[in-house]
Every structure is written in structure tokens, then in C-alpha cells.
Amino acid sequence: MLNHQYRMKWWGWGKEGVNFNLANRLGIIEYMQNRLGVENIVYEKHFDWREVQIPPSHLSPSLVELFRSHLGSDAVCSDDYERILHAFGKSYRDAIRIRSLKIDNAPDLVLYPANKKGLQEILTICEENNIAVVPFGGGTSVVGGLEALTNAGASGAVVSVDLARLNRITCLEERALYISVEAGKFGPELEAELNAHGYTLGHFPQSFEFSTVGGWVATRSAGQNSTHYGKIEDLVIGLEIVTPRGILNIPASTHRACGPDIKNLLIGSEGRLGIISEVRLKISKAPRAQKYVGYFFANFQEATTAARELLQKGLVPALLRISDEEETESMIQLNSKPQSLSKKLQHALGFSYMAARGFGAGKRVLMMVGLEGDKNDNELLHVRINKVFSKYSHLYMGTSIGKSWLKERFFLPYLRDDFLNNHILIDTLETATTWENIETLHDKVVMVISETFSRQGVPHSVFAHISHLYKEGASLYFTFVAKQQKGRELEQWTAVKRAASETIIAFGAPISHHHGIGADHLPFLRKALGELESKTLHALKEIYDPKGIMNPGKLL
């Protein structure tokens, strides 16, 4: 039996029946009205999957029966609901197209293999019959990584391979502190089982509630606490991948000098070389205490300088996040407005105090610092962090901001559906660079996005934060919101995406730090890679998948 606890709604983010409850968020409503020009707020919208137009299956009954004979009837789904559910991920392009209730490219069949043998049989059948294969974890791709595309000359048929049944921890090695886990394991399930034994993986992407181990590895994901625990590639010490040319099994190891590291060529392969079936991951002792605190700094440059000093002194918190001036003000405006007189007074006094200290509107950036570990160690690290910060103009804001962020950090993606319901474009993009380039790249990307929206003549807002910090640099994560141009939603988004991406490439920065490539970033990756690097990736494709059945149209 399949556990649908982690299955998302077909038309939007998160679980069916769960939404952002916009009516209770007066700050968000005011932001939509005052900043983005929304006149009549739509609080809820309903979609019926039975109204979706979907092409008929390309697979013959005999091929469907062949899959059933190898996998079992319960592992083969051909109904339209399953096909719709697996047709898209959660990118902006995906969201706009699914809301049109018309799907041009849908998988012809959804398969739920129960083991590695099933994966092998699927790839054998698909290669013999020239059927494209799209691996599916939680369906959270935000770069178009899941659409049912086919290669030129292919049969036109596509199967989606959902790994939800491959969800066991097969080994917990407490002496060496690692686990072996099947790729279909969802984040909350994995973390709960590790916590029960006193451990944590420490990997918490914003998609945590609905994403899987295999998806994290396939896209080189980063969790919100990666500054301390590392990105997913830092946690992988071995893996197994099922390819059309056989199974490649890299056992757990520390380091090796056996030529180039093939493991790292498979991490981030986005289903193009095969299907990741099992992963060996480092784990850590679960923290006994958490302390998440907030600071205001005078400006973005000063906050980034302070953060860089922390990292380069070896003071590494679990979380370090710096919102620029625009994001800081947007976060303040989007927070729920206090209702009672006492709360309103408390709110006003707080802002008056900040203004009196020189941290009024537009003159502050928010930094959040998360401390995890033994309580005494957290306090000692906090003292050392405060000592570094004492050289900079800042205002300590205590733990309330951190507690609020922890409470809602996985809930914020639900808000996009409410924005789309009100004809608001909202999307994100991210990159990374070294410290000497952080402010310049930030300013240039914000500028080109804003200029593109201005040419479109729509109210908009562009903001960014720094997260996933390293001694040598950090990632930059941009969010942009604007009034949609009705009837031109995708053209509008494409213009903004192109302008920002070309700026990032011209700067020599990566087109993605942790979202991956998929189909959305593919045109820009071609520009970013050198000839030899591109040839290397295509040579791998020829070795592992010479007939080109694996996840066509993504990455390569």
C-alpha cells in the first residue's frame, strides 16, 4: 500500500485542504493592495482535475500488460488523475500551465516499483521499446525537471517512475555515523526515524515536507542549515544508481584516490543518467537545544561583512541568513497586523525604539542566526558571535523573530497559490559567488529584474537574501513579485528570467546553487558551460544511457 501522507495537491503546493488562510493575514492583504495594485482580493480558488484536458496514452495495452506482469498490478497506474499528478513539478511555468487545465505533455503511465529489481525491469522494457523515463520523487522541482518530454525519434511514450515505495533505511551505522537509505524516503519520515535514535541528517530544504532523498541528491539540494551540516553533496559518502546499462554501486567510504570521483558526477544528474535507488549519507548527533535569534544591521554590506568574518574565524552557526533592505521591509509588512490595542501599542513602541536607534524603515537589514547543539555550546558560540558583531552597527532583537521563522519556514510556499489566485507573479532564482562579488552581483540582478518589470509597466518588488554561507562566499537567493500581464503570464516571466539569468552568467556565477537545471535553466546552462565541460557531460550520457530514454529535455 502506498502512503499518500506526503503527496501534494495536483494544482499547487502542499497537501490538499491546507492553504495559507489569507483572510487572517491582514499584512499580506495590505501588501497586495498597496504594493501590487490588487483591488479585489480572491481568498480561495478551487480546481477540478476532471476538467483538465490531457492527451490519450501512447502506450499499447500489450505494453501496459507487460509492465504489470513484471511489477504487479498495484504498481502500474494508468488513470488520468495519476497522470495529471505526475505531469509537472512546482515551477512558475508548471503552475501557470496546470491552472490552464490543459496538459500537452503527460506521462502515459505511472509506475511504482517496490525494489531495485523493479527499477531494472522498467529500464529494460523502456529501452527495448524506446519509451522515455522520468524519475519522480516528491514532485517539488521548481526548474521544470519533471515534464514528460521525449527525444527526437522516440516512440512518443513516457512513463513516470515514482519511487515512493522505495522508502526504507537499510542500514544505520552508529560507529561511523552514516545511514544507507532508499531514494524514495521523504524528509519528515527520515528525520523522525533518525531522531528516534538520537541523530539528524540536518538537511532541511524549504521543500522538506514533500521532497525525497533521491530528489535531493539528483538536484544537488541545499538545506536551510547547510552552513553547518553541508549541502547534500557534502553528506553523500556513497550511492547506487540504476542505469539502462546496469547498476553502478559506490559503497560508503571516507575519501579515495582512485581517479576522478564518479560519485560526484552522479550527484546532480537529474535523472539523465539513471535512477538513484539508494544513498549513503553522513548523519550527526541530534542537537539537544536550539536558539534562533535576530539582529538588525545598518545595511546589507555591513551585515555581509560581519557574516564573512564569522565564517572565516571558524564561528559556524547552523543558520545564517541575511535579508537585504527590501526583503526586510517586505517581511515586516507581510507579518500579521496586531488586532488588540495592547498588541498594537507594543508593536508601535517596538518600531519607535528601532527608529530611535537608527534602524528605521529602509535603514535596516535582518540577520537571523540559528544555534544548534548542546545548550552550553550554543551559549558560548553566541557570546563569540556577539563579540564579532560588537564592531558593527547592529541591534539585537532576541529570539522572537527566530521562533516565528522556524514556525513558518516550510509553510511560506503555500502563499504562492494565493498570489496566483490574485494574478500576481511570484518566483525565485538563486546563484552563488565569492565574497568580493556579493554586493555587486546582488545589486546588478535586482536592478535588471526591476528594470524588466518597469518596462512591462507593472507594479513590482524585488528582494534577496544571503544563505548557505562558506568561508569563500555565499549563495544569493532572489524573490520577485509583480502584477501579472493577463494573457501574457509566461512571456512576462520569461523576459524576467532571461534578463536575470544572463546577468548571472555574464558575471561568471553559476546559474543555480541548489535548485538544479531541469528544463527552465537549460538554455542558460548551455551558455555557461565551456566546450570541454559540455562534451564531458554528453560523454557520460552516451555511456550510461546511449538510447537517450532518461528524462529527456533536462540538464543536457
KESE-527418 format. One line per 4 residues: number of its first residue (from 1); their letters; for each residue x, y, z of C-alpha. Coordinates in steps of 0.1 Angstrom, whole numbers, padded with zeros to 4 digits. Layout:
BEGIN
NUM = a = X,Y,Z  ...
***
This chain:
BEGIN
1 = mlnh = 0000,0000,0000  0012,0035,-0008  0014,0061,0019  0000,0093,0005
5 = qyrm = 0008,0113,0036  0034,0133,0016  0015,0136,-0017  0009,0172,-0028
9 = kwwg = -0022,0186,-0045  -0021,0183,-0083  -0026,0220,-0089  -0005,0238,-0063
13 = wgke = 0018,0235,-0033  0013,0213,-0003  -0014,0190,0010  -0050,0190,-0002
17 = gvnf = -0071,0211,0022  -0042,0231,0035  -0038,0267,0025  -0023,0300,0037
21 = nlan = -0057,0312,0051  -0052,0346,0035  -0082,0362,0053  -0063,0361,0086
25 = rlgi = -0032,0377,0071  -0040,0414,0070  -0004,0424,0064  -0003,0403,0033
29 = ieym = -0036,0417,0021  -0023,0453,0025  0009,0444,0007  -0011,0430,-0022
33 = qnrl = -0033,0461,-0024  -0008,0488,-0017  0024,0475,-0034  0010,0453,-0062
37 = gven = -0023,0470,-0071  -0047,0442,-0064  -0082,0457,-0060  -0105,0428,-0052
41 = ivye = -0089,0401,-0031  -0097,0365,-0041  -0094,0344,-0009  -0099,0309,-0023
45 = khfd = -0100,0292,-0056  -0110,0256,-0065  -0098,0234,-0093  -0113,0201,-0105
49 = wrev = -0089,0176,-0120  -0118,0162,-0141  -0118,0194,-0161  -0082,0190,-0172
53 = qipp = -0076,0182,-0208  -0050,0155,-0211  -0037,0137,-0242  -0046,0100,-0245
57 = shls = -0019,0075,-0236  0006,0065,-0264  0011,0031,-0248  -0005,0000,-0263
61 = pslv = -0025,-0023,-0240  0002,-0050,-0246  0029,-0028,-0232  0008,-0018,-0202
65 = elfr = 0003,-0055,-0195  0040,-0062,-0199  0047,-0037,-0171  0020,-0053,-0150
69 = shlg = 0035,-0088,-0155  0069,-0076,-0142  0059,-0052,-0115  0024,-0063,-0103
73 = sdav = -0009,-0047,-0110  -0007,-0024,-0079  0025,-0008,-0092  0010,0003,-0126
77 = csdd = -0013,0033,-0127  -0029,0045,-0160  -0058,0066,-0146  -0059,0103,-0156
81 = yeri = -0056,0116,-0120  -0022,0099,-0115  -0010,0111,-0149  -0020,0147,-0141
85 = lhaf = -0004,0145,-0107  0029,0134,-0123  0028,0157,-0153  0045,0187,-0137
89 = gksy = 0067,0199,-0108  0061,0232,-0090  0079,0258,-0111  0062,0290,-0121
93 = rdai = 0058,0277,-0157  0043,0245,-0143  0019,0264,-0121  0006,0286,-0149
97 = rirs = 0002,0257,-0173  -0016,0234,-0148  -0040,0263,-0140  -0049,0265,-0177
101 = lkid = -0064,0230,-0172  -0047,0218,-0204  -0016,0195,-0204  0003,0190,-0236
105 = napd = 0029,0165,-0222  0017,0140,-0197  0032,0106,-0187  0014,0077,-0204
109 = lvly = 0018,0055,-0173  0029,0060,-0137  0049,0032,-0122  0056,0024,-0085
113 = pank = 0084,-0001,-0083  0089,-0017,-0049  0126,-0025,-0053  0158,-0023,-0073
117 = kglq = 0148,-0053,-0094  0117,-0034,-0105  0137,-0004,-0115  0159,-0026,-0136
121 = eilt = 0130,-0042,-0153  0114,-0008,-0161  0145,0004,-0178  0149,-0028,-0198
125 = icee = 0114,-0026,-0211  0117,0011,-0218  0150,0009,-0236  0137,-0020,-0258
129 = nnia = 0106,-0001,-0267  0121,0034,-0269  0100,0048,-0240  0112,0078,-0221
133 = vvpf = 0116,0076,-0184  0110,0105,-0159  0121,0097,-0123  0097,0112,-0097
137 = gggt = 0105,0118,-0060  0082,0143,-0043  0074,0164,-0073  0088,0196,-0059
141 = svvg = 0111,0206,-0088  0110,0244,-0093  0130,0243,-0126  0109,0222,-0149
145 = glea = 0126,0189,-0140  0096,0166,-0143  0077,0173,-0176  0071,0143,-0198
149 = ltna = 0093,0152,-0227  0107,0128,-0254  0138,0128,-0275  0136,0133,-0313
153 = gasg = 0128,0100,-0330  0115,0084,-0298  0082,0065,-0297  0064,0094,-0281
157 = avvs = 0056,0074,-0250  0067,0084,-0215  0065,0067,-0181  0068,0084,-0147
161 = vdla = 0087,0063,-0122  0075,0072,-0087  0099,0060,-0060  0075,0063,-0031
165 = rlnr = 0077,0026,-0023  0115,0026,-0020  0114,0042,0014  0135,0021,0039
169 = itcl = 0165,0029,0059  0185,-0002,0051  0215,0005,0074  0222,0027,0104
173 = eera = 0259,0026,0112  0264,0043,0146  0301,0038,0148  0308,0056,0115
177 = lyis = 0278,0078,0117  0261,0071,0084  0230,0056,0070  0220,0038,0038
181 = veag = 0185,0049,0028  0164,0042,-0003  0158,0071,-0026  0121,0074,-0021
185 = kfgp = 0123,0083,0016  0106,0116,0024  0123,0142,0045  0100,0142,0076
189 = elea = 0099,0104,0077  0136,0101,0075  0142,0128,0101  0117,0113,0125
193 = elna = 0133,0079,0123  0168,0094,0128  0156,0115,0158  0142,0084,0174
197 = hgyt = 0178,0071,0176  0192,0104,0186  0205,0115,0152  0198,0140,0125
201 = lghf = 0207,0144,0088  0204,0182,0092  0191,0187,0057  0160,0210,0056
205 = pqsf = 0153,0225,0022  0121,0246,0021  0106,0216,0002  0114,0194,0032
209 = efst = 0079,0182,0039  0073,0169,0004  0108,0160,-0011  0128,0128,-0010
213 = vggw = 0164,0117,-0005  0167,0108,-0042  0154,0142,-0053  0178,0160,-0030
217 = vatr = 0208,0141,-0045  0196,0143,-0081  0194,0181,-0079  0223,0189,-0055
221 = sagq = 0199,0203,-0030  0208,0226,-0001  0190,0226,0033  0184,0258,0053
225 = nsth = 0211,0246,0078  0237,0238,0052  0261,0263,0066  0267,0239,0095
229 = ygki = 0257,0204,0081  0267,0210,0044  0249,0207,0011  0236,0173,0001
233 = edlv = 0268,0165,-0019  0288,0171,0013  0266,0145,0031  0268,0117,0004
237 = igle = 0295,0092,0010  0282,0065,-0014  0252,0058,-0036  0236,0033,-0060
241 = ivtp = 0222,0042,-0094  0202,0020,-0118  0210,0029,-0154  0200,0014,-0187
245 = rgil = 0235,-0001,-0188  0234,-0017,-0154  0237,-0008,-0117  0266,0014,-0105
249 = nipa = 0271,0009,-0068  0296,0031,-0049  0300,0018,-0014  0303,0041,0016
253 = sthr = 0338,0055,0021  0356,0085,0035  0379,0096,0008  0397,0078,-0020
257 = acgp = 0423,0084,-0046  0410,0062,-0074  0409,0088,-0101  0381,0113,-0106
261 = dikn = 0352,0109,-0082  0324,0093,-0102  0301,0097,-0073  0302,0135,-0077
265 = llig = 0294,0132,-0114  0262,0113,-0105  0251,0138,-0078  0231,0164,-0096
269 = segr = 0225,0142,-0127  0187,0150,-0125  0176,0116,-0138  0195,0119,-0170
273 = lgii = 0219,0090,-0164  0197,0067,-0144  0175,0064,-0113  0192,0069,-0080
277 = sevr = 0180,0040,-0059  0199,0042,-0026  0222,0067,-0009  0247,0065,0019
281 = lkis = 0246,0097,0040  0265,0112,0069  0245,0118,0100  0251,0138,0131
285 = kapr = 0240,0136,0168  0207,0154,0171  0211,0188,0188  0199,0190,0223
289 = aqky = 0190,0227,0221  0181,0253,0195  0185,0290,0198  0174,0312,0168
293 = vgyf = 0180,0349,0172  0176,0380,0152  0197,0411,0146  0192,0443,0126
297 = fanf = 0223,0457,0108  0225,0492,0093  0229,0480,0057  0234,0449,0035
301 = qeat = 0271,0455,0031  0278,0457,0068  0258,0426,0075  0276,0406,0049
305 = taar = 0310,0418,0061  0301,0407,0097  0289,0373,0084  0320,0368,0064
309 = ellq = 0342,0375,0095  0322,0349,0114  0328,0321,0089  0364,0329,0083
313 = kglv = 0370,0329,0121  0355,0294,0122  0323,0305,0140  0298,0285,0121
317 = pall = 0262,0286,0133  0235,0262,0120  0218,0290,0102  0230,0324,0090
321 = risd = 0206,0343,0068  0208,0380,0058  0178,0397,0042  0185,0429,0021
325 = eeet = 0167,0461,0029  0138,0454,0006  0133,0418,0019  0135,0431,0054
329 = esmi = 0108,0457,0049  0086,0432,0029  0089,0406,0057  0078,0433,0083
333 = qlns = 0049,0444,0061  0037,0408,0053  0036,0398,0090  0001,0397,0105
337 = kpqs = -0011,0430,0119  -0018,0430,0156  -0055,0432,0165  -0057,0440,0202
341 = lskk = -0050,0475,0215  -0022,0463,0238  -0005,0444,0209  -0008,0474,0186
345 = lqha = 0008,0496,0213  0036,0471,0218  0041,0469,0181  0043,0507,0177
349 = lgfs = 0067,0510,0207  0090,0484,0192  0092,0503,0159  0097,0536,0176
353 = ymaa = 0126,0521,0196  0142,0508,0164  0138,0541,0147  0153,0559,0177
357 = rgfg = 0184,0537,0175  0188,0544,0138  0171,0513,0124  0140,0528,0109
361 = agkr = 0123,0517,0077  0147,0513,0048  0177,0516,0072  0179,0481,0084
365 = vlmm = 0186,0446,0072  0176,0415,0092  0201,0388,0100  0190,0355,0116
369 = vgle = 0214,0333,0134  0205,0297,0143  0224,0279,0170  0220,0241,0174
373 = gdkn = 0238,0217,0197  0245,0214,0234  0229,0243,0253  0262,0254,0269
377 = dnel = 0280,0252,0235  0252,0273,0219  0256,0300,0246  0294,0300,0242
381 = lhvr = 0291,0304,0204  0265,0331,0209  0289,0351,0231  0317,0348,0205
385 = inkv = 0294,0358,0177  0282,0389,0197  0319,0398,0202  0324,0399,0165
389 = fsky = 0292,0418,0159  0302,0444,0185  0325,0460,0159  0295,0467,0136
393 = shly = 0264,0489,0139  0236,0464,0149  0206,0459,0172  0200,0426,0189
397 = mgts = 0163,0416,0186  0162,0384,0208  0145,0351,0199  0110,0361,0188
401 = igks = 0120,0366,0152  0138,0333,0151  0109,0314,0167  0084,0329,0142
405 = wlke = 0107,0319,0112  0111,0284,0125  0073,0280,0129  0066,0290,0093
409 = rffl = 0097,0282,0073  0080,0252,0055  0046,0269,0052  0056,0300,0031
413 = pylr = 0054,0282,-0003  0016,0279,0002  0014,0317,-0003  0023,0314,-0040
417 = ddfl = -0011,0299,-0048  -0028,0328,-0031  -0007,0352,-0051  -0015,0334,-0083
421 = nnhi = -0052,0334,-0074  -0049,0372,-0074  -0030,0375,-0107  0004,0381,-0090
425 = lidt = 0036,0367,-0105  0059,0353,-0078  0090,0334,-0083  0126,0329,-0071
429 = leta = 0160,0323,-0085  0194,0317,-0069  0231,0317,-0075  0263,0319,-0056
433 = ttwe = 0296,0339,-0057  0327,0347,-0037  0327,0374,-0010  0343,0401,-0031
437 = niet = 0315,0399,-0056  0284,0395,-0033  0272,0431,-0032  0279,0439,-0069
441 = lhdk = 0261,0407,-0081  0232,0413,-0058  0228,0449,-0070  0230,0440,-0107
445 = vvmv = 0205,0412,-0105  0180,0432,-0085  0184,0461,-0110  0179,0441,-0142
449 = iset = 0148,0423,-0127  0133,0457,-0116  0141,0473,-0150  0124,0445,-0169
453 = fsrq = 0092,0448,-0148  0093,0486,-0152  0094,0482,-0190  0064,0460,-0187
457 = gvph = 0046,0488,-0167  0036,0467,-0137  0040,0473,-0100  0066,0450,-0086
461 = svfa = 0090,0443,-0058  0124,0425,-0059  0144,0414,-0029  0170,0389,-0019
465 = hish = 0188,0372,0010  0221,0355,0016  0221,0320,0029  0242,0288,0026
469 = lyke = 0275,0305,0036  0310,0294,0032  0345,0308,0040  0349,0318,0004
473 = gasl = 0315,0331,-0004  0277,0325,-0002  0246,0319,-0022  0222,0348,-0032
477 = yftf = 0185,0340,-0033  0162,0364,-0051  0124,0367,-0049  0104,0388,-0073
481 = vakq = 0067,0397,-0072  0047,0417,-0097  0012,0422,-0111  0007,0397,-0139
485 = qkgr = 0001,0408,-0175  -0031,0388,-0182  -0028,0366,-0212  0010,0371,-0213
489 = eleq = 0019,0354,-0180  0046,0331,-0194  0060,0357,-0217  0063,0382,-0188
493 = wtav = 0081,0356,-0166  0104,0345,-0195  0116,0381,-0200  0125,0385,-0163
497 = kraa = 0141,0350,-0161  0162,0357,-0192  0174,0391,-0180  0184,0378,-0146
501 = seti = 0200,0346,-0158  0220,0363,-0185  0233,0388,-0159  0243,0359,-0136
505 = iafg = 0262,0342,-0165  0279,0373,-0176  0292,0377,-0140  0307,0342,-0141
509 = apis = 0284,0329,-0114  0266,0295,-0115  0231,0295,-0130  0220,0275,-0099
513 = hhhg = 0234,0269,-0064  0208,0244,-0053  0176,0244,-0074  0192,0225,-0103
517 = igad = 0188,0229,-0141  0157,0210,-0153  0143,0225,-0185  0139,0261,-0173
521 = hlpf = 0177,0266,-0168  0188,0245,-0198  0192,0274,-0223  0214,0293,-0198
525 = lrka = 0235,0263,-0189  0245,0259,-0225  0259,0294,-0224  0276,0289,-0190
529 = lgel = 0295,0257,-0198  0327,0256,-0217  0330,0232,-0247  0350,0206,-0229
533 = eskt = 0328,0206,-0198  0297,0202,-0220  0313,0174,-0240  0322,0156,-0208
537 = lhal = 0286,0156,-0196  0274,0143,-0230  0300,0116,-0230  0286,0103,-0197
541 = keiy = 0252,0103,-0212  0264,0081,-0241  0279,0057,-0216  0250,0053,-0192
545 = dpkg = 0220,0060,-0215  0231,0056,-0252  0195,0055,-0264  0186,0087,-0246
549 = imnp = 0155,0074,-0227  0163,0090,-0193  0144,0122,-0185  0148,0139,-0219
553 = gkll = 0149,0177,-0222  0165,0183,-0188  0201,0192,-0179  0217,0182,-0213
***
